[in-house]
């Protein structure tokens, strides 16, 4: 794992493009560059780490920090986890999430959240093994304020 900096933006954008492709999301390169650039420049909002193997970036994980009264303080959202297809199945995501969990505890994070596709059973198993639990009592809902301008 290696903490990404602003100078890593082009390499991260290439990996991010792969994440969006694999997840079936529209990739808006200028928006992604601006958003990711801000996160890299303002670490109070979170961090991005490269997942490395043999000195080569094979993926990344982005964690974004928030606050929860219910959960007792700062919480964080594991916003994106991506491993290049040719490097999957080798434990990279597991090790990255274990690293993030240890690091988040050191930062004073009280709880970690993540999203997982309902059809992605392998990821659900991994996350369960790492201590993540479904919170079926709640729906995850979003209001995009960007679209309200």
N, CA, C and O atoms as a GROMACS GRO file, in nm:
protein
  596
    1UNK      N    1   0.085  -0.117   0.000
    1UNK     CA    2   0.000   0.000   0.000
    1UNK      C    3   0.090   0.124   0.000
    1UNK      O    4   0.190   0.131   0.071
    2UNK      N    5   0.051   0.219  -0.081
    2UNK     CA    6   0.126   0.345  -0.087
    2UNK      C    7   0.027   0.459  -0.095
    2UNK      O    8  -0.062   0.461  -0.179
    3UNK      N    9   0.044   0.556  -0.006
    3UNK     CA   10  -0.041   0.674  -0.005
    3UNK      C   11  -0.022   0.752  -0.134
    3UNK      O   12   0.091   0.784  -0.172
    4UNK      N   13  -0.131   0.782  -0.200
    4UNK     CA   14  -0.126   0.860  -0.324
    4UNK      C   15  -0.114   1.009  -0.292
    4UNK      O   16  -0.164   1.055  -0.189
    5UNK      N   17  -0.049   1.081  -0.381
    5UNK     CA   18  -0.037   1.226  -0.369
    5UNK      C   19  -0.089   1.290  -0.497
    5UNK      O   20  -0.126   1.222  -0.592
    6UNK      N   21  -0.092   1.421  -0.497
    6UNK     CA   22  -0.143   1.494  -0.614
    6UNK      C   23  -0.066   1.460  -0.741
    6UNK      O   24  -0.122   1.464  -0.850
    7UNK      N   25   0.062   1.426  -0.728
    7UNK     CA   26   0.140   1.393  -0.848
    7UNK      C   27   0.097   1.260  -0.909
    7UNK      O   28   0.132   1.229  -1.023
    8UNK      N   29   0.022   1.180  -0.834
    8UNK     CA   30  -0.024   1.050  -0.882
    8UNK      C   31  -0.157   1.057  -0.957
    8UNK      O   32  -0.208   0.954  -1.001
    9UNK      N   33  -0.212   1.176  -0.972
    9UNK     CA   34  -0.345   1.191  -1.032
    9UNK      C   35  -0.360   1.121  -1.167
    9UNK      O   36  -0.458   1.049  -1.184
   10UNK      N   37  -0.269   1.137  -1.264
   10UNK     CA   38  -0.289   1.070  -1.393
   10UNK      C   39  -0.298   0.917  -1.382
   10UNK      O   40  -0.383   0.855  -1.445
   11UNK      N   41  -0.210   0.857  -1.301
   11UNK     CA   42  -0.211   0.711  -1.285
   11UNK      C   43  -0.340   0.665  -1.216
   11UNK      O   44  -0.398   0.564  -1.253
   12UNK      N   45  -0.383   0.741  -1.115
   12UNK     CA   46  -0.508   0.707  -1.046
   12UNK      C   47  -0.628   0.718  -1.139
   12UNK      O   48  -0.720   0.636  -1.133
   13UNK      N   49  -0.629   0.819  -1.224
   13UNK     CA   50  -0.741   0.836  -1.318
   13UNK      C   51  -0.750   0.716  -1.413
   13UNK      O   52  -0.861   0.674  -1.448
   14UNK      N   53  -0.637   0.662  -1.455
   14UNK     CA   54  -0.640   0.542  -1.540
   14UNK      C   55  -0.703   0.425  -1.468
   14UNK      O   56  -0.786   0.354  -1.525
   15UNK      N   57  -0.666   0.405  -1.341
   15UNK     CA   58  -0.725   0.297  -1.262
   15UNK      C   59  -0.874   0.324  -1.238
   15UNK      O   60  -0.956   0.233  -1.244
   16UNK      N   61  -0.906   0.448  -1.210
   16UNK     CA   62  -1.045   0.486  -1.183
   16UNK      C   63  -1.133   0.458  -1.305
   16UNK      O   64  -1.247   0.414  -1.292
   17UNK      N   65  -1.079   0.484  -1.421
   17UNK     CA   66  -1.152   0.456  -1.546
   17UNK      C   67  -1.188   0.307  -1.553
   17UNK      O   68  -1.298   0.272  -1.595
   18UNK      N   69  -1.095   0.219  -1.512
   18UNK     CA   70  -1.121   0.076  -1.508
   18UNK      C   71  -1.229   0.040  -1.408
   18UNK      O   72  -1.314  -0.045  -1.436
   19UNK      N   73  -1.228   0.103  -1.292
   19UNK     CA   74  -1.331   0.080  -1.191
   19UNK      C   75  -1.469   0.115  -1.247
   19UNK      O   76  -1.563   0.037  -1.235
   20UNK      N   77  -1.479   0.231  -1.308
   20UNK     CA   78  -1.607   0.276  -1.362
   20UNK      C   79  -1.653   0.184  -1.475
   20UNK      O   80  -1.772   0.152  -1.485
   21UNK      N   81  -1.561   0.143  -1.559
   21UNK     CA   82  -1.594   0.050  -1.668
   21UNK      C   83  -1.650  -0.080  -1.612
   21UNK      O   84  -1.756  -0.127  -1.654
   22UNK      N   85  -1.578  -0.137  -1.515
   22UNK     CA   86  -1.619  -0.266  -1.460
   22UNK      C   87  -1.749  -0.258  -1.382
   22UNK      O   88  -1.823  -0.355  -1.373
   23UNK      N   89  -1.777  -0.140  -1.325
   23UNK     CA   90  -1.900  -0.123  -1.246
   23UNK      C   91  -2.016  -0.072  -1.331
   23UNK      O   92  -2.127  -0.055  -1.280
   24UNK      N   93  -1.991  -0.049  -1.460
   24UNK     CA   94  -2.098  -0.002  -1.549
   24UNK      C   95  -2.140   0.141  -1.522
   24UNK      O   96  -2.255   0.178  -1.544
   25UNK      N   97  -2.046   0.223  -1.476
   25UNK     CA   98  -2.074   0.363  -1.446
   25UNK      C   99  -2.017   0.452  -1.555
   25UNK      O  100  -1.917   0.418  -1.618
   26UNK      N  101  -2.080   0.566  -1.575
   26UNK     CA  102  -2.029   0.663  -1.672
   26UNK      C  103  -1.907   0.732  -1.613
   26UNK      O  104  -1.911   0.779  -1.499
   27UNK      N  105  -1.799   0.737  -1.688
   27UNK     CA  106  -1.676   0.801  -1.641
   27UNK      C  107  -1.665   0.938  -1.705
   27UNK      O  108  -1.648   0.948  -1.826
   28UNK      N  109  -1.673   1.042  -1.626
   28UNK     CA  110  -1.659   1.180  -1.669
   28UNK      C  111  -1.518   1.224  -1.628
   28UNK      O  112  -1.497   1.263  -1.512
   29UNK      N  113  -1.424   1.220  -1.720
   29UNK     CA  114  -1.282   1.243  -1.688
   29UNK      C  115  -1.256   1.379  -1.624
   29UNK      O  116  -1.185   1.385  -1.523
   30UNK      N  117  -1.311   1.490  -1.677
   30UNK     CA  118  -1.285   1.619  -1.612
   30UNK      C  119  -1.340   1.625  -1.468
   30UNK      O  120  -1.276   1.677  -1.378
   31UNK      N  121  -1.459   1.571  -1.449
   31UNK     CA  122  -1.519   1.570  -1.315
   31UNK      C  123  -1.438   1.481  -1.221
   31UNK      O  124  -1.412   1.518  -1.106
   32UNK      N  125  -1.397   1.364  -1.270
   32UNK     CA  126  -1.317   1.272  -1.188
   32UNK      C  127  -1.184   1.336  -1.150
   32UNK      O  128  -1.140   1.324  -1.036
   33UNK      N  129  -1.120   1.403  -1.244
   33UNK     CA  130  -0.992   1.468  -1.216
   33UNK      C  131  -1.009   1.577  -1.111
   33UNK      O  132  -0.926   1.589  -1.021
   34UNK      N  133  -1.114   1.656  -1.121
   34UNK     CA  134  -1.137   1.763  -1.024
   34UNK      C  135  -1.167   1.707  -0.886
   34UNK      O  136  -1.114   1.755  -0.786
   35UNK      N  137  -1.253   1.606  -0.880
   35UNK     CA  138  -1.293   1.548  -0.752
   35UNK      C  139  -1.178   1.474  -0.686
   35UNK      O  140  -1.150   1.494  -0.568
   36UNK      N  141  -1.111   1.389  -0.762
   36UNK     CA  142  -0.998   1.314  -0.708
   36UNK      C  143  -0.884   1.409  -0.672
   36UNK      O  144  -0.817   1.390  -0.570
   37UNK      N  145  -0.862   1.509  -0.754
   37UNK     CA  146  -0.758   1.608  -0.725
   37UNK      C  147  -0.784   1.679  -0.593
   37UNK      O  148  -0.692   1.703  -0.516
   38UNK      N  149  -0.909   1.712  -0.568
   38UNK     CA  150  -0.945   1.778  -0.440
   38UNK      C  151  -0.920   1.685  -0.322
   38UNK      O  152  -0.864   1.727  -0.221
   39UNK      N  153  -0.959   1.558  -0.334
   39UNK     CA  154  -0.937   1.464  -0.225
   39UNK      C  155  -0.788   1.448  -0.196
   39UNK      O  156  -0.747   1.442  -0.080
   40UNK      N  157  -0.708   1.440  -0.300
   40UNK     CA  158  -0.562   1.426  -0.281
   40UNK      C  159  -0.502   1.552  -0.217
   40UNK      O  160  -0.406   1.542  -0.141
   41UNK      N  161  -0.557   1.668  -0.248
   41UNK     CA  162  -0.503   1.794  -0.197
   41UNK      C  163  -0.555   1.830  -0.058
   41UNK      O  164  -0.494   1.909   0.012
   42UNK      N  165  -0.668   1.771  -0.018
   42UNK     CA  166  -0.732   1.806   0.110
   42UNK      C  167  -0.752   1.678   0.193
   42UNK      O  168  -0.863   1.626   0.199
   43UNK      N  169  -0.645   1.630   0.256
   43UNK     CA  170  -0.652   1.500   0.323
   43UNK      C  171  -0.747   1.494   0.442
   43UNK      O  172  -0.775   1.385   0.493
   44UNK      N  173  -0.798   1.607   0.488
   44UNK     CA  174  -0.897   1.602   0.596
   44UNK      C  175  -1.026   1.532   0.550
   44UNK      O  176  -1.107   1.490   0.633
   45UNK      N  177  -1.044   1.519   0.418
   45UNK     CA  178  -1.164   1.453   0.364
   45UNK      C  179  -1.142   1.305   0.337
   45UNK      O  180  -1.238   1.231   0.313
   46UNK      N  181  -1.017   1.261   0.342
   46UNK     CA  182  -0.991   1.120   0.320
   46UNK      C  183  -0.855   1.097   0.255
   46UNK      O  184  -0.772   1.187   0.247
   47UNK      N  185  -0.836   0.975   0.211
   47UNK     CA  186  -0.708   0.937   0.152
   47UNK      C  187  -0.731   0.837   0.039
   47UNK      O  188  -0.834   0.770   0.033
   48UNK      N  189  -0.634   0.828  -0.048
   48UNK     CA  190  -0.635   0.730  -0.156
   48UNK      C  191  -0.502   0.656  -0.148
   48UNK      O  192  -0.396   0.717  -0.136
   49UNK      N  193  -0.509   0.525  -0.155
   49UNK     CA  194  -0.390   0.442  -0.151
   49UNK      C  195  -0.383   0.357  -0.277
   49UNK      O  196  -0.484   0.305  -0.325
   50UNK      N  197  -0.262   0.343  -0.328
   50UNK     CA  198  -0.237   0.246  -0.433
   50UNK      C  199  -0.225   0.109  -0.368
   50UNK      O  200  -0.167   0.095  -0.261
   51UNK      N  201  -0.280   0.009  -0.433
   51UNK     CA  202  -0.257  -0.130  -0.398
   51UNK      C  203  -0.143  -0.174  -0.489
   51UNK      O  204  -0.156  -0.170  -0.611
   52UNK      N  205  -0.033  -0.214  -0.429
   52UNK     CA  206   0.084  -0.247  -0.510
   52UNK      C  207   0.123  -0.394  -0.497
   52UNK      O  208   0.102  -0.458  -0.394
   53UNK      N  209   0.180  -0.445  -0.603
   53UNK     CA  210   0.235  -0.580  -0.605
   53UNK      C  211   0.366  -0.574  -0.683
   53UNK      O  212   0.370  -0.530  -0.798
   54UNK      N  213   0.472  -0.617  -0.620
   54UNK     CA  214   0.605  -0.617  -0.682
   54UNK      C  215   0.641  -0.479  -0.737
   54UNK      O  216   0.697  -0.466  -0.846
   55UNK      N  217   0.607  -0.373  -0.659
   55UNK     CA  218   0.640  -0.236  -0.696
   55UNK      C  219   0.552  -0.175  -0.803
   55UNK      O  220   0.580  -0.063  -0.847
   56UNK      N  221   0.448  -0.243  -0.844
   56UNK     CA  222   0.360  -0.195  -0.951
   56UNK      C  223   0.221  -0.171  -0.894
   56UNK      O  224   0.171  -0.252  -0.816
   57UNK      N  225   0.158  -0.061  -0.933
   57UNK     CA  226   0.021  -0.033  -0.891
   57UNK      C  227  -0.073  -0.130  -0.962
   57UNK      O  228  -0.077  -0.135  -1.085
   58UNK      N  229  -0.149  -0.207  -0.883
   58UNK     CA  230  -0.245  -0.302  -0.941
   58UNK      C  231  -0.388  -0.265  -0.903
   58UNK      O  232  -0.483  -0.337  -0.936
   59UNK      N  233  -0.403  -0.154  -0.832
   59UNK     CA  234  -0.536  -0.108  -0.793
   59UNK      C  235  -0.525   0.009  -0.698
   59UNK      O  236  -0.418   0.065  -0.676
   60UNK      N  237  -0.640   0.043  -0.642
   60UNK     CA  238  -0.643   0.154  -0.547
   60UNK      C  239  -0.762   0.137  -0.455
   60UNK      O  240  -0.856   0.061  -0.483
   61UNK      N  241  -0.757   0.209  -0.344
   61UNK     CA  242  -0.870   0.216  -0.251
   61UNK      C  243  -0.880   0.361  -0.206
   61UNK      O  244  -0.780   0.425  -0.172
   62UNK      N  245  -1.003   0.412  -0.208
   62UNK     CA  246  -1.030   0.550  -0.164
   62UNK      C  247  -1.119   0.546  -0.042
   62UNK      O  248  -1.221   0.477  -0.040
   63UNK      N  249  -1.081   0.621   0.060
   63UNK     CA  250  -1.158   0.629   0.183
   63UNK      C  251  -1.190   0.776   0.209
   63UNK      O  252  -1.102   0.862   0.203
   64UNK      N  253  -1.317   0.804   0.238
   64UNK     CA  254  -1.364   0.941   0.260
   64UNK      C  255  -1.422   0.953   0.400
   64UNK      O  256  -1.499   0.867   0.444
   65UNK      N  257  -1.386   1.058   0.470
   65UNK     CA  258  -1.418   1.075   0.611
   65UNK      C  259  -1.541   1.161   0.630
   65UNK      O  260  -1.560   1.263   0.564
   66UNK      N  261  -1.626   1.118   0.724
   66UNK     CA  262  -1.745   1.192   0.763
   66UNK      C  263  -1.759   1.193   0.915
   66UNK      O  264  -1.660   1.179   0.987
   67UNK      N  265  -1.881   1.211   0.962
   67UNK     CA  266  -1.907   1.216   1.106
   67UNK      C  267  -2.045   1.156   1.132
   67UNK      O  268  -2.139   1.181   1.057
   68UNK      N  269  -2.056   1.078   1.238
   68UNK     CA  270  -2.183   1.015   1.272
   68UNK      C  271  -2.209   1.027   1.421
   68UNK      O  272  -2.132   0.978   1.503
   69UNK      N  273  -2.319   1.092   1.455
   69UNK     CA  274  -2.360   1.097   1.595
   69UNK      C  275  -2.396   0.958   1.644
   69UNK      O  276  -2.357   0.918   1.754
   70UNK      N  277  -2.471   0.884   1.562
   70UNK     CA  278  -2.514   0.749   1.599
   70UNK      C  279  -2.397   0.657   1.628
   70UNK      O  280  -2.402   0.577   1.722
   71UNK      N  281  -2.291   0.668   1.550
   71UNK     CA  282  -2.179   0.576   1.561
   71UNK      C  283  -2.064   0.629   1.647
   71UNK      O  284  -1.961   0.563   1.662
   72UNK      N  285  -2.082   0.747   1.703
   72UNK     CA  286  -1.988   0.794   1.802
   72UNK      C  287  -1.870   0.877   1.755
   72UNK      O  288  -1.766   0.879   1.820
   73UNK      N  289  -1.884   0.944   1.643
   73UNK     CA  290  -1.775   1.032   1.599
   73UNK      C  291  -1.747   1.018   1.452
   73UNK      O  292  -1.836   0.992   1.371
   74UNK      N  293  -1.619   1.034   1.418
   74UNK     CA  294  -1.583   1.024   1.277
   74UNK      C  295  -1.610   0.884   1.225
   74UNK      O  296  -1.580   0.784   1.290
   75UNK      N  297  -1.669   0.880   1.107
   75UNK     CA  298  -1.684   0.755   1.036
   75UNK      C  299  -1.619   0.774   0.900
   75UNK      O  300  -1.581   0.886   0.864
   76UNK      N  301  -1.607   0.669   0.826
   76UNK     CA  302  -1.546   0.680   0.694
   76UNK      C  303  -1.615   0.584   0.600
   76UNK      O  304  -1.665   0.479   0.640
   77UNK      N  305  -1.616   0.621   0.476
   77UNK     CA  306  -1.678   0.542   0.370
   77UNK      C  307  -1.567   0.493   0.279
   77UNK      O  308  -1.492   0.572   0.221
   78UNK      N  309  -1.556   0.362   0.266
   78UNK     CA  310  -1.464   0.308   0.166
   78UNK      C  311  -1.536   0.326   0.034
   78UNK      O  312  -1.621   0.246  -0.004
   79UNK      N  313  -1.498   0.432  -0.035
   79UNK     CA  314  -1.574   0.478  -0.151
   79UNK      C  315  -1.548   0.395  -0.275
   79UNK      O  316  -1.640   0.365  -0.352
   80UNK      N  317  -1.424   0.357  -0.296
   80UNK     CA  318  -1.391   0.277  -0.414
   80UNK      C  319  -1.277   0.182  -0.381
   80UNK      O  320  -1.178   0.220  -0.320
   81UNK      N  321  -1.293   0.058  -0.423
   81UNK     CA  322  -1.188  -0.044  -0.415
   81UNK      C  323  -1.179  -0.104  -0.554
   81UNK      O  324  -1.279  -0.153  -0.608
   82UNK      N  325  -1.061  -0.102  -0.612
   82UNK     CA  326  -1.044  -0.156  -0.747
   82UNK      C  327  -0.912  -0.228  -0.758
   82UNK      O  328  -0.808  -0.179  -0.715
   83UNK      N  329  -0.918  -0.346  -0.816
   83UNK     CA  330  -0.798  -0.423  -0.850
   83UNK      C  331  -0.809  -0.458  -0.999
   83UNK      O  332  -0.913  -0.503  -1.045
   84UNK      N  333  -0.701  -0.437  -1.072
   84UNK     CA  334  -0.700  -0.470  -1.214
   84UNK      C  335  -0.742  -0.615  -1.234
   84UNK      O  336  -0.704  -0.702  -1.157
   85UNK      N  337  -0.821  -0.641  -1.339
   85UNK     CA  338  -0.873  -0.778  -1.360
   85UNK      C  339  -0.766  -0.887  -1.358
   85UNK      O  340  -0.788  -0.994  -1.302
   86UNK      N  341  -0.652  -0.860  -1.416
   86UNK     CA  342  -0.548  -0.962  -1.423
   86UNK      C  343  -0.479  -0.987  -1.288
   86UNK      O  344  -0.396  -1.078  -1.277
   87UNK      N  345  -0.510  -0.908  -1.188
   87UNK     CA  346  -0.451  -0.924  -1.054
   87UNK      C  347  -0.554  -0.966  -0.949
   87UNK      O  348  -0.522  -0.973  -0.831
   88UNK      N  349  -0.676  -0.993  -0.992
   88UNK     CA  350  -0.780  -1.032  -0.897
   88UNK      C  351  -0.761  -1.176  -0.852
   88UNK      O  352  -0.696  -1.256  -0.920
   89UNK      N  353  -0.818  -1.206  -0.737
   89UNK     CA  354  -0.812  -1.341  -0.684
   89UNK      C  355  -0.680  -1.374  -0.614
   89UNK      O  356  -0.653  -1.490  -0.586
   90UNK      N  357  -0.600  -1.274  -0.587
   90UNK     CA  358  -0.470  -1.295  -0.524
   90UNK      C  359  -0.463  -1.236  -0.383
   90UNK      O  360  -0.357  -1.236  -0.321
   91UNK      N  361  -0.577  -1.188  -0.331
   91UNK     CA  362  -0.581  -1.134  -0.196
   91UNK      C  363  -0.549  -0.986  -0.184
   91UNK      O  364  -0.538  -0.934  -0.073
   92UNK      N  365  -0.533  -0.917  -0.297
   92UNK     CA  366  -0.499  -0.775  -0.291
   92UNK      C  367  -0.607  -0.693  -0.222
   92UNK      O  368  -0.577  -0.609  -0.138
   93UNK      N  369  -0.733  -0.715  -0.258
   93UNK     CA  370  -0.843  -0.638  -0.197
   93UNK      C  371  -0.852  -0.666  -0.048
   93UNK      O  372  -0.872  -0.574   0.032
   94UNK      N  373  -0.838  -0.792  -0.010
   94UNK     CA  374  -0.843  -0.828   0.132
   94UNK      C  375  -0.734  -0.753   0.211
   94UNK      O  376  -0.761  -0.691   0.314
   95UNK      N  377  -0.612  -0.760   0.161
   95UNK     CA  378  -0.502  -0.693   0.231
   95UNK      C  379  -0.522  -0.542   0.235
   95UNK      O  380  -0.491  -0.478   0.335
   96UNK      N  381  -0.574  -0.486   0.127
   96UNK     CA  382  -0.600  -0.342   0.125
   96UNK      C  383  -0.704  -0.304   0.229
   96UNK      O  384  -0.687  -0.204   0.300
   97UNK      N  385  -0.811  -0.381   0.238
   97UNK     CA  386  -0.916  -0.351   0.336
   97UNK      C  387  -0.867  -0.372   0.479
   97UNK      O  388  -0.905  -0.298   0.569
   98UNK      N  389  -0.785  -0.472   0.501
   98UNK     CA  390  -0.727  -0.492   0.634
   98UNK      C  391  -0.638  -0.374   0.672
   98UNK      O  392  -0.641  -0.327   0.785
   99UNK      N  393  -0.560  -0.326   0.576
   99UNK     CA  394  -0.475  -0.209   0.598
   99UNK      C  395  -0.560  -0.086   0.630
   99UNK      O  396  -0.530  -0.013   0.724
  100UNK      N  397  -0.665  -0.064   0.552
  100UNK     CA  398  -0.752   0.052   0.574
  100UNK      C  399  -0.817   0.045   0.711
  100UNK      O  400  -0.829   0.146   0.780
  101UNK      N  401  -0.860  -0.074   0.751
  101UNK     CA  402  -0.924  -0.090   0.882
  101UNK      C  403  -0.826  -0.052   0.994
  101UNK      O  404  -0.863   0.021   1.086
  102UNK      N  405  -0.704  -0.102   0.987
  102UNK     CA  406  -0.604  -0.067   1.089
  102UNK      C  407  -0.574   0.083   1.086
  102UNK      O  408  -0.568   0.148   1.191
  103UNK      N  409  -0.556   0.137   0.967
  103UNK     CA  410  -0.522   0.279   0.953
  103UNK      C  411  -0.635   0.367   1.004
  103UNK      O  412  -0.611   0.464   1.075
  104UNK      N  413  -0.758   0.333   0.968
  104UNK     CA  414  -0.874   0.414   1.010
  104UNK      C  415  -0.884   0.416   1.162
  104UNK      O  416  -0.917   0.520   1.221
  105UNK      N  417  -0.857   0.304   1.227
  105UNK     CA  418  -0.860   0.301   1.373
  105UNK      C  419  -0.754   0.397   1.428
  105UNK      O  420  -0.778   0.466   1.527
  106UNK      N  421  -0.637   0.400   1.365
  106UNK     CA  422  -0.530   0.492   1.409
  106UNK      C  423  -0.570   0.638   1.389
  106UNK      O  424  -0.524   0.725   1.464
  107UNK      N  425  -0.653   0.667   1.288
  107UNK     CA  426  -0.698   0.804   1.262
  107UNK      C  427  -0.813   0.846   1.356
  107UNK      O  428  -0.856   0.961   1.353
  108UNK      N  429  -0.862   0.752   1.437
  108UNK     CA  430  -0.973   0.782   1.526
  108UNK      C  431  -1.110   0.762   1.464
  108UNK      O  432  -1.209   0.816   1.513
  109UNK      N  433  -1.116   0.685   1.357
  109UNK     CA  434  -1.243   0.656   1.291
  109UNK      C  435  -1.320   0.555   1.375
  109UNK      O  436  -1.265   0.452   1.415
  110UNK      N  437  -1.448   0.584   1.403
  110UNK     CA  438  -1.530   0.496   1.487
  110UNK      C  439  -1.596   0.384   1.407
  110UNK      O  440  -1.621   0.277   1.463
  111UNK      N  441  -1.623   0.405   1.279
  111UNK     CA  442  -1.691   0.304   1.198
  111UNK      C  443  -1.654   0.324   1.052
  111UNK      O  444  -1.631   0.435   1.005
  112UNK      N  445  -1.651   0.212   0.980
  112UNK     CA  446  -1.627   0.212   0.836
  112UNK      C  447  -1.752   0.162   0.766
  112UNK      O  448  -1.820   0.070   0.814
  113UNK      N  449  -1.783   0.222   0.653
  113UNK     CA  450  -1.896   0.180   0.569
  113UNK      C  451  -1.845   0.148   0.430
  113UNK      O  452  -1.739   0.196   0.389
  114UNK      N  453  -1.920   0.068   0.358
  114UNK     CA  454  -1.894   0.048   0.216
  114UNK      C  455  -2.022   0.003   0.149
  114UNK      O  456  -2.117  -0.041   0.214
  115UNK      N  457  -2.024   0.016   0.018
  115UNK     CA  458  -2.135  -0.033  -0.063
  115UNK      C  459  -2.088  -0.157  -0.137
  115UNK      O  460  -1.971  -0.170  -0.172
  116UNK      N  461  -2.182  -0.246  -0.160
  116UNK     CA  462  -2.151  -0.364  -0.241
  116UNK      C  463  -2.273  -0.395  -0.326
  116UNK      O  464  -2.386  -0.390  -0.278
  117UNK      N  465  -2.249  -0.426  -0.450
  117UNK     CA  466  -2.357  -0.460  -0.541
  117UNK      C  467  -2.430  -0.584  -0.490
  117UNK      O  468  -2.367  -0.680  -0.444
  118UNK      N  469  -2.560  -0.583  -0.496
  118UNK     CA  470  -2.641  -0.696  -0.447
  118UNK      C  471  -2.605  -0.827  -0.517
  118UNK      O  472  -2.622  -0.934  -0.459
  119UNK      N  473  -2.557  -0.819  -0.641
  119UNK     CA  474  -2.524  -0.939  -0.718
  119UNK      C  475  -2.380  -0.986  -0.697
  119UNK      O  476  -2.343  -1.094  -0.741
  120UNK      N  477  -2.298  -0.905  -0.630
  120UNK     CA  478  -2.156  -0.939  -0.614
  120UNK      C  479  -2.138  -1.022  -0.487
  120UNK      O  480  -2.096  -0.970  -0.383
  121UNK      N  481  -2.169  -1.150  -0.497
  121UNK     CA  482  -2.166  -1.239  -0.381
  121UNK      C  483  -2.024  -1.262  -0.329
  121UNK      O  484  -2.004  -1.276  -0.208
  122UNK      N  485  -1.926  -1.265  -0.418
  122UNK     CA  486  -1.788  -1.285  -0.374
  122UNK      C  487  -1.743  -1.168  -0.286
  122UNK      O  488  -1.682  -1.188  -0.181
  123UNK      N  489  -1.773  -1.046  -0.329
  123UNK     CA  490  -1.737  -0.929  -0.248
  123UNK      C  491  -1.813  -0.929  -0.116
  123UNK      O  492  -1.757  -0.895  -0.012
  124UNK      N  493  -1.939  -0.967  -0.119
  124UNK     CA  494  -2.016  -0.973   0.006
  124UNK      C  495  -1.954  -1.071   0.104
  124UNK      O  496  -1.946  -1.043   0.224
  125UNK      N  497  -1.909  -1.187   0.055
  125UNK     CA  498  -1.843  -1.285   0.143
  125UNK      C  499  -1.715  -1.227   0.202
  125UNK      O  500  -1.690  -1.240   0.322
  126UNK      N  501  -1.635  -1.162   0.119
  126UNK     CA  502  -1.512  -1.102   0.166
  126UNK      C  503  -1.541  -0.999   0.275
  126UNK      O  504  -1.479  -1.002   0.381
  127UNK      N  505  -1.634  -0.910   0.248
  127UNK     CA  506  -1.664  -0.803   0.344
  127UNK      C  507  -1.717  -0.862   0.475
  127UNK      O  508  -1.683  -0.813   0.582
  128UNK      N  509  -1.799  -0.964   0.466
  128UNK     CA  510  -1.849  -1.030   0.588
  128UNK      C  511  -1.734  -1.091   0.667
  128UNK      O  512  -1.731  -1.080   0.790
  129UNK      N  513  -1.641  -1.155   0.598
  129UNK     CA  514  -1.525  -1.215   0.665
  129UNK      C  515  -1.440  -1.110   0.736
  129UNK      O  516  -1.373  -1.139   0.835
  130UNK      N  517  -1.444  -0.987   0.684
  130UNK     CA  518  -1.365  -0.879   0.742
  130UNK      C  519  -1.442  -0.802   0.849
  130UNK      O  520  -1.393  -0.702   0.902
  131UNK      N  521  -1.563  -0.848   0.882
  131UNK     CA  522  -1.638  -0.788   0.992
  131UNK      C  523  -1.746  -0.690   0.953
  131UNK      O  524  -1.808  -0.629   1.040
  132UNK      N  525  -1.771  -0.672   0.824
  132UNK     CA  526  -1.878  -0.582   0.781
  132UNK      C  527  -2.011  -0.654   0.792
  132UNK      O  528  -2.022  -0.772   0.758
  133UNK      N  529  -2.112  -0.583   0.839
  133UNK     CA  530  -2.245  -0.640   0.855
  133UNK      C  531  -2.346  -0.558   0.777
  133UNK      O  532  -2.334  -0.436   0.766
  134UNK      N  533  -2.444  -0.627   0.722
  134UNK     CA  534  -2.553  -0.558   0.653
  134UNK      C  535  -2.635  -0.480   0.754
  134UNK      O  536  -2.658  -0.526   0.866
  135UNK      N  537  -2.678  -0.363   0.714
  135UNK     CA  538  -2.766  -0.283   0.797
  135UNK      C  539  -2.899  -0.274   0.722
  135UNK      O  540  -2.937  -0.169   0.671
  136UNK      N  541  -2.968  -0.388   0.716
  136UNK     CA  542  -3.090  -0.399   0.636
  136UNK      C  543  -3.203  -0.309   0.684
  136UNK      O  544  -3.301  -0.289   0.612
  137UNK      N  545  -3.190  -0.256   0.801
  137UNK     CA  546  -3.294  -0.166   0.853
  137UNK      C  547  -3.302  -0.038   0.771
  137UNK      O  548  -3.404   0.031   0.772
  138UNK      N  549  -3.193  -0.006   0.701
  138UNK     CA  550  -3.182   0.121   0.631
  138UNK      C  551  -3.174   0.101   0.480
  138UNK      O  552  -3.126  -0.001   0.432
  139UNK      N  553  -3.222   0.199   0.406
  139UNK     CA  554  -3.195   0.210   0.262
  139UNK      C  555  -3.085   0.313   0.246
  139UNK      O  556  -3.084   0.413   0.318
  140UNK      N  557  -2.996   0.291   0.156
  140UNK     CA  558  -2.896   0.391   0.121
  140UNK      C  559  -2.960   0.479   0.016
  140UNK      O  560  -2.994   0.432  -0.093
  141UNK      N  561  -2.978   0.605   0.047
  141UNK     CA  562  -3.045   0.698  -0.045
  141UNK      C  563  -2.954   0.818  -0.070
  141UNK      O  564  -2.876   0.857   0.018
  142UNK      N  565  -2.963   0.874  -0.189
  142UNK     CA  566  -2.875   0.985  -0.228
  142UNK      C  567  -2.956   1.094  -0.295
  142UNK      O  568  -3.042   1.066  -0.378
  143UNK      N  569  -2.927   1.218  -0.259
  143UNK     CA  570  -2.980   1.334  -0.330
  143UNK      C  571  -2.860   1.406  -0.389
  143UNK      O  572  -2.779   1.461  -0.315
  144UNK      N  573  -2.849   1.407  -0.518
  144UNK     CA  574  -2.736   1.472  -0.584
  144UNK      C  575  -2.761   1.623  -0.588
  144UNK      O  576  -2.846   1.671  -0.662
  145UNK      N  577  -2.687   1.696  -0.509
  145UNK     CA  578  -2.702   1.843  -0.503
  145UNK      C  579  -2.641   1.909  -0.625
  145UNK      O  580  -2.676   2.021  -0.660
  146UNK      N  581  -2.549   1.839  -0.689
  146UNK     CA  582  -2.484   1.890  -0.810
  146UNK      C  583  -2.588   1.915  -0.920
  146UNK      O  584  -2.575   2.009  -0.998
  147UNK      N  585  -2.690   1.831  -0.924
  147UNK     CA  586  -2.792   1.842  -1.029
  147UNK      C  587  -2.898   1.947  -0.998
  147UNK      O  588  -2.985   1.972  -1.081
  148UNK      N  589  -2.892   2.010  -0.881
  148UNK     CA  590  -2.994   2.108  -0.840
  148UNK      C  591  -2.957   2.251  -0.874
  148UNK      O  592  -3.032   2.343  -0.841
  149UNK      N  593  -2.845   2.272  -0.940
  149UNK     CA  594  -2.802   2.409  -0.968
  149UNK      C  595  -2.875   2.469  -1.085
  149UNK      O  596  -2.850   2.584  -1.121
   0.00000   0.00000   0.00000
